[in-house]
Amino acid sequence: MNIPNLLTVLRVLLIPIFLLLFYLPFSWSYLAASAVFAVAAATDWLDGYLARKWEQSTPFGAFLDPVADKLMVAVALVVLVEEHHTIWLTVPAAIIIGREIVISALREWMAELGARAHVAVSNLGKWKTAAQMLALVILLASPPSETFRVITGFGLLIIAAALTLWSMVHYLIAAWPHLNPNKDK
């Protein structure tokens, strides 16, 4: 176990803390939950940076890092959909969660074919993640009554959902030659 892996494990352990804080009946609970989510999001960047810089990439980290990211984002989206119950949040949340399921399955399939590199993380995916994390931090800190911040968060989440779809299309195009059964005909 190295520091990058410990940061990834910490990210998973912060999920129940974030949930507990979000549902506490205090005026500061939204801000506290958002702060915990922001710390978890920062560890996503930090663990990858340290693993590369210190050459400490491990199979465990390669497995757990994307799982931790997807868990953290999915849980945040689910609680926000429940809290705000609006189509402006529900549709982007469904797009983001649906895309993660599709791309995870695609990566697994491509790995079985020995072509995993064709669906590696791209810069577009990094921009999507940045917009998504910023949107979630803003929305988690904002009760539904704080209109300006909520609208800003919805806007960023819609941008993240659009980037999510765009990146999914790129991944599917890259994988298509391996998925198309008629490619040799």
C-alpha positions in Angstrom: 0.0 0.0 0.0 1.4 3.3 -1.0 0.3 7.0 -0.6 -1.6 7.2 -3.9 -3.5 4.0 -3.1 -4.2 5.3 0.4 -5.7 8.5 -1.1 -7.9 6.4 -3.3 -9.1 4.3 -0.4 -9.7 7.6 1.5 -11.9 8.8 -1.3 -14.1 5.7 -0.9 -14.2 6.2 2.9 -15.3 9.8 2.5 -18.5 8.8 0.7 -20.5 7.8 3.9 -19.1 10.9 5.7 -20.3 13.1 2.8 -23.7 11.4 2.9 -24.1 11.8 6.7 -23.2 15.5 6.5 -25.5 16.1 3.6 -28.5 14.8 5.5 -27.8 16.4 8.8 -30.6 18.9 9.8 -28.3 21.9 10.2 -27.9 25.0 8.0 -24.2 24.2 7.5 -24.7 20.6 6.4 -24.7 21.4 2.6 -21.5 23.3 2.8 -19.8 20.6 5.0 -20.9 17.9 2.6 -19.7 19.9 -0.4 -16.3 20.5 1.4 -15.9 16.7 2.0 -16.8 16.0 -1.7 -14.3 18.7 -2.8 -11.5 17.0 -0.7 -12.4 13.7 -2.2 -12.4 15.2 -5.7 -9.0 16.7 -5.0 -7.6 13.3 -4.0 -8.7 12.0 -7.4 -6.2 14.4 -9.0 -3.6 14.1 -6.3 -3.4 10.3 -6.2 -2.9 10.1 -10.0 -0.3 12.8 -9.9 1.7 11.2 -7.1 1.5 7.7 -8.6 3.0 9.0 -11.9 5.6 11.3 -10.2 6.8 8.6 -7.8 6.3 5.8 -10.3 4.0 4.0 -7.8 1.2 2.9 -10.2 -0.2 -0.5 -9.0 -2.8 -2.9 -10.3 -4.8 -2.2 -7.1 -4.7 1.5 -7.8 -5.6 1.1 -11.5 -8.6 -0.9 -10.4 -9.8 1.1 -7.4 -9.2 4.7 -8.8 -11.9 4.6 -11.4 -14.3 2.7 -9.1 -13.8 5.3 -6.4 -14.5 8.1 -8.9 -17.6 6.5 -10.2 -19.0 5.7 -6.8 -18.3 9.2 -5.5 -20.0 10.9 -8.5 -22.9 8.5 -8.7 -23.7 9.0 -5.0 -23.5 12.8 -5.3 -25.8 12.8 -8.3 -28.3 10.5 -6.6 -28.6 12.7 -3.5 -28.8 15.8 -5.6 -31.6 14.4 -7.8 -33.5 13.5 -4.7 -32.9 17.0 -3.1 -33.7 19.1 -6.2 -36.1 16.8 -8.1 -36.0 18.7 -11.3 -35.5 17.6 -14.9 -32.5 20.1 -15.1 -30.6 17.9 -12.8 -32.1 14.5 -13.5 -31.4 14.3 -17.2 -27.7 15.3 -16.9 -27.4 12.9 -14.0 -28.9 10.0 -16.0 -26.6 10.9 -18.9 -23.5 10.9 -16.7 -24.3 7.7 -14.8 -25.4 6.0 -18.0 -22.2 7.0 -19.9 -20.1 5.6 -17.0 -21.8 2.3 -17.2 -21.4 2.1 -21.0 -17.7 3.2 -21.0 -16.9 0.8 -18.1 -18.4 -2.1 -20.1 -16.7 -0.9 -23.3 -13.3 -0.8 -21.5 -13.8 -4.2 -20.1 -14.8 -5.6 -23.5 -11.8 -3.9 -25.2 -9.5 -5.3 -22.5 -10.7 -8.8 -23.3 -9.9 -8.2 -27.0 -6.4 -6.8 -26.1 -7.4 -3.4 -27.4 -7.8 -1.5 -24.1 -5.5 1.3 -25.3 -8.1 2.3 -27.9 -10.4 3.5 -25.1 -7.9 5.1 -22.7 -8.7 8.3 -20.8 -8.5 11.3 -23.1 -8.1 15.1 -22.5 -11.8 15.4 -23.3 -12.5 13.1 -20.4 -10.4 15.3 -18.1 -12.4 18.4 -19.1 -15.6 16.5 -18.5 -14.4 15.5 -15.1 -13.4 19.0 -14.2 -16.8 20.5 -15.2 -18.6 17.7 -13.5 -16.7 18.0 -10.2 -17.1 21.8 -10.1 -20.8 21.5 -10.8 -21.2 18.9 -8.0 -19.3 21.0 -5.5 -21.5 24.0 -6.3 -24.7 22.0 -6.2 -23.9 20.1 -3.0 -23.1 23.5 -1.3 -26.5 24.9 -2.4 -29.9 24.2 -1.0 -32.6 24.3 -3.6 -33.6 27.8 -2.4 -30.3 29.4 -3.4 -31.3 30.1 -7.0 -28.1 31.7 -8.4 -25.8 29.0 -7.2 -28.2 26.3 -8.2 -28.6 27.7 -11.7 -24.8 28.0 -12.0 -24.5 24.4 -10.9 -27.2 23.1 -13.3 -25.5 25.0 -16.1 -22.1 23.4 -15.4 -23.7 20.0 -15.0 -25.4 20.4 -18.4 -22.0 21.3 -19.9 -20.5 18.2 -18.2 -23.3 16.0 -19.6 -22.7 17.4 -23.1 -18.9 16.7 -22.7 -19.9 13.3 -21.3 -21.9 12.4 -24.5 -19.1 13.8 -26.7 -16.4 11.8 -25.0 -18.6 8.7 -25.2 -19.1 9.1 -28.9 -15.3 9.4 -29.3 -14.7 6.2 -27.3 -17.4 4.4 -29.3 -15.9 5.6 -32.6 -12.4 4.4 -31.5 -13.8 1.0 -30.5 -16.1 0.6 -33.4 -13.6 -1.4 -35.6 -13.3 -3.9 -32.7 -17.1 -4.1 -32.1 -18.3 -4.2 -35.7 -18.7 -7.9 -36.7 -18.7 -6.9 -40.4 -15.4 -5.0 -40.3 -13.6 -7.5 -42.6 -16.4 -7.7 -45.2 
